[in-house]
């Protein structure tokens, strides 16, 4: 059991989480009087001295990090074989929770989150620290929307112990890089691959690879290509899909060379990545087990060439080499690097291809909201690939945004306007009903966008619809204490509508007396407003007694004192006497439920006393 106070300063307040390697507590630093989060290593890790040493080293290195997008480490300590890390306490939720509740996230929000993750890990990379376990569970989002990467150093220490392809794979296999799954040396490219997986999940609602077995998931990271994100979520821009492809390249060298580069490309998606496809050199050779010496020797014997065969092969090789020399090394054609033409005008793109003896082949034209008319949307093969001179480069050309003219809906009946909107390829947006003294009820007053405007097809049209002539406004009557029948009559007399009537137990009101109204008395409401009531279903009030004492003022010689009682049984006069100035009135009052006494002096209200 963990002690209540660690390091003579950290008071554990409550357990707020648990992970694979630690328990997480909310705690208070008694010296600085601030709330912190403390991770305490589980016993199986605390007993592994080699791991503890790595853990201390990595955590201390991570403690040197200080960045707004990193959960900062304040302290690392040990007490009675309890090893702990003191971190910044973050109010909010994990990205995993956000994805579970809201995925797929809007494109803009997913980009904002990814950019802040890039900022955090770039800061760490510049200081020689690789996270190694970037995943939605380790990304915290504060209540103000700030993104913070957690577990720097912790992940680095634990990954050295747990992520091995030859044994059991423990940890977040849904986000590990191919080289991580194979147990190869890791670079900053590992964090970029994992961030690509996280971005994929934010935009599609699911990780890139999944299977029942962790080993199978790891193998998919090594060998399989991801399902195209736009196939799952068509709202993902082509350029953003290309950025995901590049971040998740199988070969580390093909990924972004820094988190800063990925960040900048996310913020400035100019079409350079539209049509980007994952490379085809990322799969690693599968090493087969060695064949036994006996079998190998036997196979070699069976495959020995005769002397004549060897002479023929040598002759052919010599002839082939001579041809290559004579043709200047162009037997198969000169290789050139395909330029990046995505986003360029068709004439400029064609000129770029001609410079390296390549031929443009316009495969098709498509409408696009991202690319202007006659700009290249996609190219195949992609930029940077090596091909032979004369190769045809297939492109998709933008026809620009598909814009259509907005119809005139003002003055039409709502049902007619809705039919027109659907028939002409638009969508119905917000319908805002308001009173209008000139436009008949149910007819369109105004629209946005305005009639005649040219907008993108499938745009939404917002409508303002007349509710008819503005009704008169009246003061809401007080219905509390009335019988349901009296309340119904007063609602009708006031040109209001009785809505839902519910019943509730009450000791203050008799059965069927009104005890609540959803619109308070004296509030100005429109005629026809629906009023919902709550009435008593008993058992009702019991009689109570209280002494009422009142001192008559001294301004006049004589006062006529009248006292009116208001309670669950209604309103009634209980006192009417003439008094001289300075007299004291003592009165025993019997009342039911909520009650008050109204005192009148010489026919004018003087005071009200609640009992």
C-alpha positions in Angstrom: 0.0 0.0 0.0 1.3 3.4 -0.9 2.1 5.8 1.9 -0.2 8.8 2.4 2.7 11.3 2.0 5.7 10.8 -0.4 9.0 12.5 0.0 7.8 14.3 3.1 5.9 16.8 0.9 3.4 15.1 -1.5 0.1 14.3 0.1 -1.9 11.7 -1.9 -5.5 13.0 -2.2 -7.2 10.4 -4.5 -6.5 7.8 -7.0 -7.5 9.1 -10.5 -6.2 6.4 -12.9 -4.3 3.3 -13.6 -2.1 2.2 -16.5 -0.1 -0.8 -17.5 2.9 0.2 -15.4 1.6 2.6 -12.7 -1.2 4.0 -10.6 -2.0 7.7 -10.9 -2.9 9.9 -7.9 -4.0 13.5 -7.5 -1.8 15.0 -4.8 -0.9 18.3 -3.1 2.7 19.6 -2.8 2.8 20.8 0.8 5.8 23.0 0.2 4.5 24.9 -2.9 0.8 24.4 -2.0 -0.1 23.3 -5.5 -2.0 20.3 -7.0 0.2 17.8 -8.9 -0.3 14.3 -10.5 1.9 11.5 -9.2 2.6 8.2 -11.0 3.6 5.4 -8.7 5.3 2.4 -10.4 3.6 -1.0 -9.9 5.3 -3.6 -7.8 6.4 -5.8 -10.8 8.4 -2.8 -12.2 9.7 -1.6 -8.8 11.3 -5.1 -8.2 13.1 -5.0 -11.5 16.3 -3.0 -10.6 17.6 -2.8 -14.2 14.3 -1.2 -15.2 14.2 1.1 -12.2 17.7 2.4 -13.2 16.6 3.0 -16.8 13.4 4.6 -15.5 15.3 7.0 -13.3 17.7 8.0 -16.0 15.0 8.6 -18.6 12.6 10.4 -16.3 15.3 12.7 -15.1 16.2 13.5 -18.7 12.6 14.2 -19.5 12.3 16.4 -16.4 14.5 18.9 -18.2 11.8 19.4 -20.8 9.6 22.5 -20.4 7.0 23.3 -23.1 3.3 24.3 -23.1 2.5 21.1 -25.1 4.2 18.7 -22.7 3.0 17.5 -19.3 6.1 18.7 -17.4 7.8 16.5 -14.8 8.5 18.3 -11.5 10.3 15.6 -9.5 11.4 11.9 -9.4 11.7 10.1 -6.2 11.7 6.8 -4.2 10.5 6.0 -0.7 10.5 2.5 0.8 10.8 0.8 -2.6 8.0 3.0 -3.9 9.2 4.8 -7.1 7.2 7.8 -8.2 7.2 10.7 -10.7 5.6 14.0 -9.8 4.1 15.7 -12.8 2.0 18.7 -13.8 -1.7 18.1 -13.0 -3.9 18.6 -16.0 -7.6 19.3 -15.8 -9.3 17.7 -18.8 -9.5 14.4 -20.7 -7.4 12.2 -22.9 -7.5 12.3 -26.6 -8.7 8.6 -26.5 -11.8 9.7 -24.6 -12.4 12.5 -27.0 -12.1 10.1 -30.0 -14.5 7.6 -28.3 -17.1 10.3 -27.7 -16.8 12.5 -30.9 -14.9 10.8 -33.7 -14.5 11.3 -36.5 -13.3 14.8 -35.4 -13.8 17.8 -37.7 -10.8 18.3 -40.0 -9.8 21.6 -38.5 -9.9 20.3 -34.9 -7.9 17.2 -35.8 -5.2 19.4 -37.5 -5.1 21.8 -34.5 -4.5 18.8 -32.1 -1.9 17.3 -34.4 0.0 20.6 -34.7 0.2 21.0 -30.9 1.5 17.4 -30.6 4.1 18.2 -33.2 5.2 21.2 -31.2 5.6 19.2 -28.1 7.6 16.3 -29.6 9.7 18.7 -31.7 10.8 20.3 -28.4 11.8 16.9 -27.0 13.5 15.8 -30.2 15.6 18.9 -30.2 16.9 17.8 -26.8 17.6 14.2 -27.8 14.5 12.6 -26.3 12.3 10.3 -28.3 8.9 9.5 -26.7 8.4 6.0 -28.3 4.8 5.6 -27.2 2.8 8.4 -28.8 -0.9 7.3 -28.6 -4.2 8.9 -27.8 -4.1 7.6 -24.2 -0.9 9.7 -23.7 -2.3 12.9 -25.2 -4.2 15.1 -22.6 -6.5 18.0 -23.6 -7.2 20.6 -21.0 -10.6 22.2 -20.4 -9.3 25.3 -22.4 -8.4 23.1 -25.4 -4.6 23.0 -24.9 -3.0 19.8 -25.9 -0.3 18.2 -23.7 1.8 15.1 -24.5 2.3 13.0 -21.3 4.7 10.3 -20.2 8.0 11.5 -21.9 10.8 9.5 -20.4 8.4 7.0 -18.9 7.5 5.6 -22.3 11.1 5.6 -23.3 12.1 3.6 -20.2 9.2 1.1 -20.5 9.6 0.5 -24.2 13.1 -0.7 -23.8 11.7 -3.4 -21.5 8.5 -4.4 -23.1 8.3 -3.8 -26.8 10.1 -6.8 -28.4 9.0 -8.6 -31.5 10.6 -11.9 -30.7 8.8 -12.2 -27.4 5.5 -10.9 -26.1 4.5 -7.5 -27.4 3.2 -5.4 -24.5 1.9 -1.9 -24.9 0.3 0.1 -27.7 0.7 -2.0 -30.7 -1.9 -0.1 -32.6 0.5 2.9 -32.8 4.0 1.4 -33.0 6.2 1.9 -36.0 7.4 -1.0 -38.2 11.0 -0.6 -36.9 9.7 -0.6 -33.3 7.7 -3.8 -33.9 10.9 -5.5 -35.3 13.1 -4.4 -32.4 15.3 -2.2 -34.5 17.0 1.0 -33.3 14.6 3.9 -33.1 14.8 7.5 -34.2 12.6 10.5 -34.1 10.8 9.0 -37.2 9.2 6.5 -34.7 7.3 9.3 -33.0 6.2 10.7 -36.4 4.8 7.3 -37.5 2.9 7.0 -34.3 1.5 10.5 -34.7 0.4 9.6 -38.2 -1.6 6.7 -36.6 -3.1 9.1 -34.1 -4.1 11.5 -36.8 -5.6 8.7 -38.8 -7.7 7.6 -35.8 -8.9 11.2 -35.1 -10.2 11.5 -38.6 -11.7 8.0 -39.1 -12.6 6.9 -35.6 -10.5 3.8 -35.8 -6.8 2.9 -35.6 -5.0 2.1 -38.9 -4.6 -1.6 -38.1 -6.6 -3.9 -35.8 -6.7 -7.6 -35.1 -7.5 -10.0 -32.3 -3.8 -10.7 -31.6 -1.3 -7.9 -30.7 1.3 -9.8 -32.8 -1.0 -9.7 -35.8 -1.4 -6.0 -35.4 2.4 -5.5 -35.2 2.8 -7.6 -38.4 0.3 -5.4 -40.2 2.3 -2.3 -39.3 5.3 -4.1 -40.9 3.7 -5.4 -44.1 0.2 -4.0 -44.8 -0.9 -0.8 -46.3 -3.6 1.2 -44.5 -7.1 1.5 -45.7 -7.2 5.0 -47.4 -8.6 7.5 -44.8 -10.8 9.1 -47.5 -12.5 5.8 -48.1 -13.7 5.9 -44.5 -14.3 9.7 -44.2 -14.8 11.4 -47.5 -14.5 14.9 -45.9 -10.8 14.5 -45.4 -8.9 16.7 -47.9 -6.7 14.8 -50.4 -3.7 16.8 -49.2 -4.3 15.8 -45.6 -4.6 12.1 -46.6 -1.2 12.5 -48.3 0.3 13.9 -45.1 -1.0 10.8 -43.2 0.5 8.5 -45.9 3.9 10.2 -45.6 4.0 10.2 -41.8 3.2 6.4 -41.9 5.7 5.4 -44.5 7.2 1.9 -43.8 10.7 3.1 -44.3 11.7 5.8 -41.7 13.8 7.8 -44.1 10.7 8.4 -46.3 8.7 10.1 -43.4 8.9 13.7 -42.5 12.4 14.5 -41.4 11.1 16.4 -38.3 8.0 17.0 -36.4 8.5 20.7 -37.3 8.2 19.8 -41.0 5.0 17.8 -40.4 3.6 20.7 -38.4 4.3 23.2 -41.2 2.8 21.1 -43.9 -0.3 20.5 -41.7 -0.7 24.3 -41.4 0.0 25.0 -45.1 -1.8 22.3 -47.0 -1.3 23.7 -50.5 -2.0 20.6 -52.5 1.5 19.3 -52.6 0.4 16.1 -50.9 -2.8 15.6 -52.8 -2.5 12.2 -54.5 0.6 11.2 -52.4 0.7 7.5 -52.2 2.8 5.3 -49.7 6.1 4.1 -51.1 6.6 0.6 -52.3 10.0 0.0 -50.8 8.9 -0.2 -47.2 8.4 -3.9 -46.8 11.3 -5.8 -45.3 12.7 -9.0 -46.6 11.4 -12.0 -44.7 14.5 -14.0 -43.5 13.8 -17.7 -43.8 15.3 -20.2 -41.4 18.7 -21.6 -42.6 18.6 -24.9 -44.6 20.5 -27.7 -43.1 24.0 -28.4 -44.4 23.2 -31.8 -45.7 20.2 -30.6 -47.8 22.2 -27.6 -49.0 25.1 -29.8 -50.1 22.8 -32.2 -51.9 21.0 -29.4 -53.7 24.4 -27.9 -54.8 25.4 -31.2 -56.2 22.2 -31.5 -58.2 22.5 -28.0 -59.6 26.2 -28.1 -60.6 26.7 -26.7 -64.2 28.7 -28.5 -66.7 31.9 -26.9 -68.1 30.1 -26.2 -71.4 27.3 -24.4 -69.6 29.7 -22.2 -67.7 31.5 -21.2 -70.9 28.2 -20.2 -72.6 27.1 -18.1 -69.6 30.4 -16.3 -69.5 30.2 -15.6 -73.2 26.7 -14.2 -72.9 27.6 -12.0 -70.0 30.5 -10.6 -72.0 28.3 -9.9 -75.0 25.7 -8.2 -72.8 28.4 -6.0 -71.0 29.8 -4.9 -74.4 26.3 -3.8 -75.6 25.8 -1.8 -72.4 29.2 0.0 -73.0 28.4 0.7 -76.6 25.0 2.2 -75.8 26.4 4.4 -73.1 24.4 2.8 -70.3 21.1 3.6 -71.9 20.0 0.1 -72.9 17.0 0.4 -70.6 16.5 4.2 -71.0 17.8 7.1 -68.9 16.2 7.5 -65.4 14.8 10.8 -64.4 13.2 12.1 -61.2 9.5 12.9 -61.5 8.9 16.6 -60.5 6.1 17.7 -58.2 3.4 19.2 -60.3 0.4 18.9 -58.0 -1.1 22.4 -57.5 0.5 23.8 -60.6 -1.3 25.2 -63.6 -1.6 22.7 -66.5 0.7 24.7 -68.7 3.4 25.2 -66.0 3.1 21.5 -65.1 3.5 20.4 -68.7 6.6 22.6 -69.0 8.1 21.0 -65.9 7.6 17.5 -67.3 9.0 18.4 -70.7 12.2 19.6 -69.0 12.9 16.0 -68.0 11.5 14.3 -71.1 8.2 13.1 -69.5 4.8 13.2 -71.1 1.6 14.5 -69.5 -1.5 12.3 -69.8 -4.7 14.0 -68.5 -6.7 11.0 -67.1 -9.8 13.0 -66.1 -11.2 16.3 -64.9 -13.0 16.7 -61.5 -14.7 19.5 -59.7 -12.6 20.6 -56.6 -13.0 23.0 -53.8 -9.3 22.8 -53.0 -7.8 23.4 -56.4 -8.5 26.2 -58.8 -9.6 25.5 -62.4 -6.8 23.9 -64.6 -4.6 23.1 -61.6 -3.2 19.6 -61.2 -5.0 17.7 -58.4 -3.2 14.4 -58.6 -0.2 12.8 -60.4 0.9 9.2 -60.8 3.8 8.3 -60.5 4.2 10.7 -57.6 6.9 13.3 -57.2 10.4 12.1 -56.3 10.0 8.7 -57.9 12.6 7.7 -60.6 11.2 6.6 -64.0 12.5 6.2 -67.5 12.5 9.1 -70.0 9.4 9.2 -72.1 7.1 7.9 -69.3 3.5 9.1 -69.3 2.6 10.9 -66.1 -1.1 10.5 -65.4 -2.8 13.6 -63.9 -6.2 14.6 -62.7 -7.1 18.1 -63.6 -9.3 20.4 -61.5 -12.4 21.9 -63.1 -12.7 24.3 -60.1 -15.5 24.4 -57.7 -18.9 23.3 -58.9 -20.9 26.5 -58.3 -24.6 26.9 -59.0 -27.1 29.8 -58.8 -29.1 30.2 -55.6 -32.9 30.3 -56.4 -35.2 33.0 -55.2 -37.3 31.7 -52.2 -38.6 34.9 -50.7 -42.4 35.0 -50.7 -42.8 31.3 -51.2 -44.6 29.0 -48.8 -42.1 27.0 -46.7 -43.2 23.6 -48.2 -42.7 24.9 -51.7 -39.3 26.4 -50.8 -38.1 23.1 -49.4 -39.0 21.3 -52.7 -37.2 23.9 -54.7 -34.1 23.7 -52.5 -33.9 19.9 -52.9 -34.7 19.9 -56.6 -31.9 22.4 -57.4 -29.2 20.5 -55.5 -29.0 22.5 -52.3 -29.6 21.5 -48.6 -32.0 23.1 -46.1 -30.1 25.0 -43.5 -31.5 26.7 -40.4 -35.1 27.6 -40.4 -35.7 30.6 -38.1 -39.4 31.4 -37.4 -40.2 35.0 -36.4 -43.3 37.2 -36.2 -43.9 39.5 -39.1 -46.9 41.9 -39.4 -46.7 42.0 -43.2 -45.8 38.5 -44.4 -48.4 35.7 -44.1 -47.7 32.9 -41.6 -45.6 30.0 -43.2 -44.1 32.2 -46.0 -40.4 33.0 -46.5 -39.3 36.5 -45.3 -35.6 36.3 -46.2 -32.9 33.8 -47.2 -29.1 33.4 -46.9 -27.3 33.1 -49.3 -29.3 35.7 -51.3 -31.1 34.8 -54.6 -28.8 34.9 -57.6 -25.6 34.3 -55.7 -23.4 31.5 -57.1 -22.3 29.0 -54.5 -20.8 25.5 -54.3 -23.4 22.8 -55.0 -25.0 21.1 -52.0 -24.5 24.3 -50.0 -27.1 25.0 -47.2 -29.7 27.7 -47.5 -30.9 29.3 -44.3 -34.5 30.6 -44.2 -36.4 33.1 -42.1 -40.1 32.1 -42.0 -43.0 34.3 -40.8 -45.0 33.2 -37.8 -47.7 35.7 -38.6 -48.8 38.8 -36.9 -47.0 39.6 -33.6 -49.4 38.6 -30.7 -50.2 40.8 -27.8 -48.1 40.3 -24.7 -49.7 39.9 -21.2 -48.5 39.7 -17.7 -48.4 36.1 -16.4 -50.9 35.6 -13.6 -50.0 34.0 -10.3 -51.6 30.6 -10.2 -49.9 29.2 -7.0 -52.5 28.0 -4.5 -55.4 28.0 -6.9 -57.4 24.8 -7.6 -56.7 23.2 -10.9 -60.1 24.3 -12.2 -59.6 27.9 -11.2 -56.1 27.9 -12.7 -57.4 26.5 -16.0 -60.1 29.2 -16.1 -57.6 32.0 -15.4 -55.3 30.6 -18.1 -58.1 30.6 -20.7 -59.3 34.1 -19.6 -55.7 35.3 -20.2 -55.6 33.8 -23.7 -52.9 31.3 -22.7 -52.9 27.6 -23.2 -52.8 25.0 -20.5 -50.0 22.5 -21.2 -48.8 19.5 -19.2 -50.2 19.0 -15.7 -48.1 16.8 -13.4 -48.7 15.8 -9.8 -46.3 15.8 -6.8 -46.5 15.0 -3.1 -46.9 18.1 -1.0 -47.4 18.9 2.7 -48.0 22.6 2.0 -51.0 22.4 -0.4 -54.2 20.4 -0.6 -54.8 17.9 -3.4 -55.3 19.6 -6.8 -53.9 22.9 -5.7 -51.3 24.4 -8.0 -47.8 24.3 -6.4 -45.6 25.2 -9.4 -45.9 27.0 -12.7 -43.1 26.9 -15.3 -43.5 30.7 -16.1 -43.2 32.9 -13.1 -45.9 35.4 -12.2 -45.7 38.9 -13.7 -43.4 37.8 -16.6 -44.6 39.3 -19.9 -45.6 36.5 -22.3 -47.2 36.3 -25.7 -50.9 35.2 -26.1 -51.1 31.5 -26.9 -48.1 30.7 -24.7 -48.3 27.2 -23.2 -48.2 27.0 -19.4 -47.2 23.8 -17.7 -48.4 23.2 -14.1 -47.5 21.0 -11.1 -50.4 20.3 -8.7 -50.4 18.7 -5.3 -51.5 15.1 -4.8 -51.6 15.5 -1.0 -51.5 14.6 1.8 -51.8 18.4 2.2 -51.0 20.8 5.1 -51.6 20.1 8.8 -52.7 23.0 11.1 -50.0 25.0 12.7 -50.0 27.7 15.3 -47.8 30.8 15.8 -47.9 34.0 17.9 -47.9 37.2 15.9 -46.8 40.4 17.6 -47.0 43.8 16.1 -46.2 47.4 17.5 -48.5 50.1 16.2 -46.6 53.2 15.0 -46.7 56.5 16.9 -47.1 59.0 14.0 -50.9 59.3 14.4 -53.1 59.2 17.5 -55.3 56.3 16.3 -55.0 53.5 13.8 -57.4 51.0 12.4 -55.4 47.8 12.3 -56.6 45.1 9.8 -54.8 41.7 9.4 -55.4 39.5 6.4 -54.2 35.9 6.4 -53.0 34.1 3.2 -52.5 30.3 3.4 -53.4 27.0 1.7 -57.1 27.6 2.6 -57.2 30.9 0.8 -57.3 34.6 1.9 -59.3 35.8 4.9 -59.5 38.7 7.4 -58.5 37.5 10.9 -58.2 40.9 12.8 -60.0 44.3 12.6 -59.5 46.6 15.6 -58.9 50.4 16.5 -55.7 51.1 18.4 -54.0 54.1 19.9 -50.4 55.0 18.9 -47.7 52.7 20.4 -50.1 49.8 21.2 -48.8 46.2 20.9 -51.0 43.7 19.0 -50.7 40.1 20.2 -52.4 37.5 18.1 -52.4 33.7 18.0 -52.7 32.6 14.4 -53.8 29.1 13.2 -52.7 28.5 9.6 -52.2 25.7 7.0 -49.2 25.2 4.7 -47.2 28.2 3.5 -48.7 31.3 5.1 -48.3 35.1 5.4 -50.0 37.9 7.3 -50.7 41.2 5.5 -51.0 44.2 7.9 -53.1 47.2 6.8 -53.2 50.5 8.7 -56.0 52.9 8.1 -56.9 51.0 4.9 -53.4 51.1 3.4 -50.8 48.2 3.1 -48.2 48.5 5.8 -46.2 45.2 6.1 -46.3 41.5 5.2 -45.0 38.8 7.6 -44.3 35.3 6.5 -45.1 32.6 9.0 
